[in-house]
Amino acid sequence: MALPPGPIGGAAAWKGAEMARRTEWLHHFTPEELRELDAAIRAHVASGAEMGAITRAGFHMPVLAATLRGVLQDLLHGRGFVQLRGFPIEKYSTSEAAIAYLIIGAHLGSFRSQNAKGHLLGHVCDLGLDIRKPTVRYYQTNKELEFHTDSSDLVGLLCLKTSKSGGESMIVSSVTLHDEIRRRRPDLYPALFDAFPTDRRGEIPPGMEPWFEVPVFNWHAGELTTIYSGQYIRSAQQNFPQARRLTAQEREALDLLDSLTRDPELHLKIEFRPGDMQFLHNHQILHSRTDFEDWPEPERRRHLFRLWLAPEGGRDLPPSFAQRYGSLTPGDRGGIITRDTTLKFVLEPQ
């Protein structure tokens, strides 16, 4: 088990209270960027091509493409998150908004399957499902999401509609969490480099167990890479007696990690407005959402598009990630593939 030689620090080790006073992570689309994006939307619609035909090279957007190259650098080598604001979503149909988001996403990485159904364009909304069922995931409900990472290099959200109340987005730097735990509890700190059984929620690749085992903190190729879902670590302990039992020290370390994510000095709350696009680097950012109350009218209910992306310039990942990411090749890894998965783009939640 390799441990970092000391605190990591750097641009990725930000604190929410300080970041809330800064604005470099919030990019407002310029009029020229929006004109280029609108022309790209119109060109794709006029072509009659499927959404799967959208690629980075398929559109001439010199100004916006340059902005997105900078965004990708910030995601992979900087603070690890960005919010894009000012996309006039009210001007577009649902399918046109999806096309716009896929065009932007294609400039950041390849699309990855987000569930066993093979959805490349995901939907975050309350489907009225019961989280107690072993195949239901939290993003399909209105329940609070604890701080976690997704199973891809990058995750993106496009806000179509907001809830009546609640549903606040929060993020925290896993590099900051690492440095804080190392400083506060050096006795517990190494336990987070142990491999934790984590529930796959019924989405099981061929030949795999219904859980995977990967450390929360991974020190590999000179970088800290984090993968974490406390809710699914706990459900693996409940649902799979044959999975390794956690030690008391490991449980205490996870409790400390969870408590630090809730520290308002460390995490950052980000307002979501319709048209906002958020992108996060899963290897260094944990994200969450509060409970929310939705509108009674179906057409007004909270709805976000989601993308999982694999950039060609992604970092080296430790071998243990193959259990969850499949391939470790940058640009072609991550996502969820089972025996019955068929890749597709869908415009309505399923």
C-alpha positions in Angstrom: 0.0 0.0 0.0 1.6 3.2 -1.2 1.0 6.4 0.8 1.8 10.0 -0.3 5.0 11.3 1.2 3.2 14.2 2.8 0.3 16.7 2.3 -0.6 17.1 -1.4 -1.8 20.7 -1.6 -1.8 22.5 -4.9 -4.6 23.9 -7.0 -6.8 20.9 -6.3 -6.7 21.4 -2.5 -9.2 24.2 -2.4 -11.6 25.0 0.5 -15.2 25.9 -0.1 -15.4 29.0 2.1 -12.5 30.5 0.1 -13.7 29.3 -3.3 -17.2 30.9 -2.7 -15.5 34.3 -2.7 -13.8 33.6 -6.1 -15.3 33.5 -9.6 -12.7 31.9 -11.9 -14.6 28.6 -11.8 -17.8 30.2 -13.1 -17.6 30.9 -16.9 -20.4 32.9 -18.5 -20.8 32.0 -22.2 -19.9 34.9 -24.4 -22.2 36.0 -27.3 -19.8 34.6 -29.8 -19.6 31.2 -28.0 -23.4 31.1 -28.0 -23.6 32.0 -31.7 -21.2 29.2 -32.5 -23.1 26.7 -30.4 -26.5 27.7 -31.9 -25.0 27.2 -35.4 -23.8 23.8 -34.4 -27.2 22.8 -33.0 -28.9 24.0 -36.2 -26.4 22.2 -38.4 -26.8 18.9 -36.6 -30.6 19.1 -36.7 -30.5 19.9 -40.4 -28.2 17.0 -41.1 -30.8 14.5 -39.7 -27.9 12.6 -38.1 -28.4 10.6 -34.9 -27.0 11.9 -31.5 -24.4 9.2 -31.7 -22.9 11.0 -34.7 -21.9 14.0 -32.6 -18.1 14.3 -32.3 -15.6 17.0 -31.4 -14.4 17.3 -35.0 -17.9 17.6 -36.5 -18.4 21.3 -35.8 -16.5 24.5 -36.6 -16.5 26.4 -33.3 -13.1 28.0 -32.9 -13.9 30.3 -30.0 -16.0 27.9 -28.0 -13.6 25.0 -28.7 -10.7 27.1 -27.3 -12.7 27.8 -24.2 -13.5 24.1 -23.7 -9.8 23.2 -24.1 -9.1 25.5 -21.2 -12.0 24.0 -19.2 -10.6 20.5 -19.7 -7.2 21.7 -18.4 -8.8 23.1 -15.3 -10.7 19.9 -14.8 -7.8 17.5 -15.2 -4.9 19.6 -13.9 -6.4 22.4 -11.8 -9.2 22.8 -9.3 -11.2 20.0 -10.9 -14.6 21.7 -11.4 -16.2 24.3 -13.6 -19.7 25.8 -14.0 -20.8 27.1 -17.4 -23.6 29.7 -17.3 -25.8 31.6 -19.7 -27.0 28.9 -22.1 -30.5 30.1 -23.0 -32.2 26.8 -22.6 -35.7 28.4 -22.9 -34.9 29.0 -26.6 -34.5 25.3 -27.4 -36.5 22.1 -27.4 -35.4 19.2 -25.1 -33.8 17.5 -28.1 -31.9 20.6 -29.1 -30.7 21.2 -25.5 -29.5 17.6 -25.5 -27.6 18.2 -28.8 -26.0 21.3 -27.4 -24.9 19.5 -24.3 -23.5 16.5 -26.3 -21.6 18.9 -28.5 -19.9 20.5 -25.5 -19.4 17.1 -23.9 -17.7 15.7 -27.0 -15.1 18.4 -26.7 -14.2 17.1 -23.2 -14.3 13.3 -23.7 -16.0 10.2 -25.0 -19.5 9.3 -23.8 -19.7 6.5 -21.3 -22.7 4.3 -20.3 -24.2 5.5 -17.0 -26.3 2.4 -16.1 -27.0 -1.2 -17.2 -29.5 0.1 -19.7 -26.6 1.8 -21.6 -27.8 5.4 -21.3 -25.1 7.7 -22.7 -27.3 10.7 -22.0 -28.4 10.3 -18.4 -31.4 11.8 -16.5 -31.3 12.9 -12.9 -34.8 13.2 -11.6 -37.2 11.7 -9.1 -38.8 8.6 -10.7 -40.7 7.8 -7.5 -38.6 4.6 -6.9 -37.9 3.0 -3.6 -34.2 3.3 -2.6 -34.6 0.2 -0.4 -34.7 -1.9 -3.5 -31.2 -3.2 -4.3 -31.2 -2.0 -8.0 -32.4 1.5 -7.3 -29.8 4.3 -7.3 -30.1 7.6 -5.4 -30.2 9.8 -8.4 -33.5 8.2 -9.4 -35.2 9.5 -6.2 -35.6 12.8 -4.3 -33.5 11.6 -1.4 -30.3 13.2 -0.2 -27.1 12.1 -2.0 -24.2 11.8 0.3 -20.8 13.0 -1.0 -19.6 10.5 -3.6 -17.8 10.1 -6.9 -19.2 8.6 -10.1 -17.7 5.8 -12.1 -16.1 7.9 -14.9 -13.2 10.4 -15.2 -15.6 13.3 -15.6 -19.3 13.9 -14.8 -21.4 16.7 -16.2 -24.8 18.0 -15.4 -27.1 20.3 -17.4 -29.9 21.8 -15.5 -33.2 21.8 -17.4 -35.6 22.5 -14.6 -35.1 23.2 -10.8 -37.2 21.8 -7.9 -39.7 23.7 -5.8 -37.2 23.6 -2.9 -34.0 21.8 -1.9 -31.8 19.8 -4.2 -28.8 22.0 -3.6 -25.6 20.9 -5.3 -22.5 20.7 -3.1 -18.9 19.7 -4.0 -15.7 19.1 -2.0 -12.1 18.5 -2.9 -10.9 15.0 -2.1 -7.4 16.3 -2.0 -8.4 18.7 0.8 -10.1 15.9 2.6 -7.0 13.7 2.3 -4.8 16.5 3.7 -7.2 17.3 6.6 -7.5 13.6 7.6 -3.8 13.1 7.5 -3.3 16.2 9.7 -6.1 15.5 12.2 -6.0 11.7 12.5 -2.7 10.2 11.3 -3.7 7.0 13.1 -6.8 6.5 10.9 -5.5 8.0 7.7 -3.9 4.8 6.3 -7.2 2.9 6.6 -8.6 4.8 3.7 -6.0 3.2 1.4 -7.5 -0.2 2.1 -9.8 -1.7 -0.5 -13.5 -1.3 0.4 -16.3 -3.6 -0.9 -18.8 -1.4 -2.7 -22.2 -2.4 -3.9 -22.8 -2.4 -7.7 -26.6 -2.0 -7.2 -27.3 -5.0 -9.4 -25.3 -3.6 -12.4 -22.8 -6.5 -12.6 -20.4 -6.9 -15.5 -19.8 -10.4 -16.8 -17.6 -12.5 -14.6 -17.7 -10.0 -11.7 -19.0 -10.1 -8.2 -22.0 -7.9 -7.2 -19.6 -5.6 -5.5 -16.1 -4.2 -6.4 -13.2 -3.6 -4.0 -11.2 -0.4 -4.5 -9.5 1.9 -1.9 -11.1 5.3 -1.3 -7.7 7.0 -1.5 -5.2 5.8 -4.1 -1.6 7.1 -4.5 -0.5 6.2 -8.0 1.8 7.8 -10.5 2.4 10.7 -8.2 -1.3 11.7 -7.9 -4.1 11.1 -5.4 -7.1 9.5 -7.1 -10.3 9.0 -5.1 -13.3 6.8 -5.6 -16.0 6.8 -2.9 -19.6 6.0 -2.3 -20.2 5.6 1.4 -23.9 4.6 0.9 -22.9 1.7 -1.3 -20.0 0.6 0.9 -22.6 0.3 3.7 -25.1 -1.5 1.5 -22.5 -4.0 0.5 -21.9 -4.8 4.2 -25.7 -5.2 4.6 -26.5 -7.1 1.4 -23.4 -9.4 0.8 -22.3 -11.4 3.9 -19.5 -12.9 1.7 -18.0 -9.5 1.2 -15.1 -8.6 3.4 -16.2 -7.1 6.8 -14.8 -3.7 7.6 -12.6 -3.2 10.6 -13.5 -0.8 13.4 -10.7 1.5 12.3 -12.0 1.5 8.7 -15.5 2.4 9.8 -14.2 5.2 12.0 -12.1 6.5 9.1 -15.2 6.6 6.8 -17.2 8.4 9.5 -14.5 11.0 9.7 -14.4 11.4 6.0 -18.2 11.8 5.9 -18.2 14.4 8.7 -15.5 16.5 6.9 -17.5 16.6 3.7 -20.3 18.3 5.6 -18.0 21.0 7.0 -19.1 24.3 5.5 -15.5 25.5 5.6 -14.6 22.7 3.2 -17.5 22.1 0.8 -18.9 24.6 -1.7 -22.6 25.1 -2.4 -23.3 25.9 -6.1 -26.6 27.3 -7.3 -28.1 25.5 -10.3 -30.0 27.7 -12.7 -31.8 26.5 -15.8 -29.2 26.2 -18.5 -26.2 25.8 -16.1 -23.7 23.2 -17.1 -21.4 21.7 -14.4 -18.4 19.5 -15.0 -16.4 17.7 -12.3 -13.3 15.6 -12.2 -14.4 12.5 -10.3 -10.8 11.6 -9.2 -10.5 14.8 -7.1 -14.0 16.0 -6.5 -16.8 14.5 -4.4 -20.3 15.8 -5.0 -23.7 15.6 -3.3 -27.3 16.9 -3.3 -29.7 17.7 -0.6 -33.3 16.3 -0.3 -35.7 18.2 -2.5 -39.4 18.8 -2.8 -40.6 18.8 -6.4 -43.4 20.7 -8.1 -46.8 18.8 -8.4 -47.0 19.5 -12.1 -45.0 16.9 -14.1 -43.9 19.5 -16.7 -42.2 21.6 -13.9 -40.4 18.9 -12.1 -36.6 19.0 -11.4 -34.7 17.5 -14.3 -31.0 17.4 -15.2 -29.2 15.8 -18.1 -26.0 13.9 -17.1 -22.9 12.9 -19.0 -20.1 10.6 -18.0 -17.0 11.3 -20.0 -13.6 9.8 -20.6 -11.0 12.4 -21.9 -8.1 11.2 -24.0 -5.7 13.1 -21.7 -6.9 11.5 -18.5 -4.5 10.5 -15.7 -3.0 7.0 -15.2 -5.3 4.9 -12.9 -4.2 2.2 -10.5 -4.8 -1.4 -11.5 -7.6 -1.8 -8.9 -9.8 0.6 -10.9 -10.2 -2.1 -13.6 -12.9 -3.7 -11.4 -15.1 -0.7 -11.9 -13.7 1.1 -15.0 -13.1 -2.0 -17.2 -10.4 -0.7 -19.4 -7.8 1.6 -17.9 -7.0 3.3 -21.3 -7.5 7.1 -21.2 -10.4 8.0 -23.5 -11.9 4.5 -23.4 -12.7 3.7 -19.8 -15.3 4.0 -17.1 -19.1 3.6 -17.3 -21.3 0.6 -16.6 -21.5 -2.3 -19.0 -23.3 -5.6 -18.2 -24.1 -8.6 -20.4 -27.4 -7.0 -21.6 -26.3 -3.4 -22.0 -27.1 -1.7 -25.3 -25.7 1.8 -25.7 -28.3 4.5 -26.5 -29.3 8.1 -26.1 -32.7 8.7 -24.6 -34.5 12.0 -24.2 -36.9 11.0 -21.5 -36.1 9.4 -18.1 -36.5 5.6 -18.0 
